[in-house]
Amino acid sequence: MHRLPLLLLACYGLASCSGQAPFVDQYGVDIRKYSGLYVCHDQDATREEIEAKAAEGCALADKVPQYQGEERFQCRVMAPHRSVYKCVDKPKT
């Protein structure tokens, strides 16, 4: 009876230790229509990895990412944090 909560806690602990590469959270987001973009990541992800994923996502709309902030514990269990970006027009050259 008391083993289930301990088992769940152990699984959560193991999952949070086994980092996941940053990824664009596409749940309900169409970057061509909306300018917001979320990149989910764990605490071990580097800013360069996160920004690379944001650039990939914004490129789908021919835009570049502009960092807006970070929201902790707002994504998945394996990648609990998300960096928020706004996809903006590319600078004119």
N, C-alpha and C positions, 0 to 999 in steps of 0.2 A: 504494500500500500504506500509506503513512504519512499519506495525506490524510484517511482516514476518521476517525481520532481528532481531527485538527484541525477537521474539519467538525463533528463532534459537540460539541467544545468551543466552537466559534463559535456553534452553535445554542443551546447551554445559556446562553452569555453573553448572547445577544440575548433569550432568553426571560426571563432573570432581570431584565433591565432594563425590560421592558415590563409593569410592574405589573398586578396583577389585583385587582379589588375584593374585599374580605373576603367570605367565604361560610361557611355552616354546613356542616361536614363530616358528612354523614348516612350515611356508609358503615358499615353495621352498627349504627346507633344508633337506638333508638326512645325518644324523650324521654318518652313517656307511661309507659314501663316502667322506664327507667333515668333517673337524675337528671343524668348527665353530658352535657356538650355541648362540642364543639370548634368554634372559629371559625378557619379557615385564612386567613392574610394574609401580605403581604410586609412588608418593613421600612419602607415608606413609608406604610402604613395608620395612620390616627390612632386613638387609643383610643376616640374617639367613634364612629367607623365600626364598629369591632370590637364595641363594646358594643351598638350598635344591632342588629347581626346576632344577637348573643346574645339580646337581648330578643325579637327576632322568633322565634327558635327556641324559647325557653322559653315564649313565649305560646301555642304550640301545645298545651302541657300546662297552660295557665292558671297559669303560674308566672313567677317573675322570676329573672334570672341573678345568680349570686354568683361573683365572680372567684376563681379558685383558683391561677392561675399561667400561665406561658408556657413552651412547649416549642419549642426552636429546631430547625429542619430535621427536622420530624416530619410534614410534610404533603406537598403537591404541589410540583413544580418551580417553577411560576409563583407559588405562594403557600406558601413553605416553612415558615413558622412557624405555630404554632397556640396560641391562647389557650384555656385550659381553664376552663370554667364549671360550676357546679353549679346546677341549676334548683331553686329552693326556693319554698315557699308564699309567696304575697303577704302583706305585713304586714297585720295586722288593723287596721281603722280605727274 
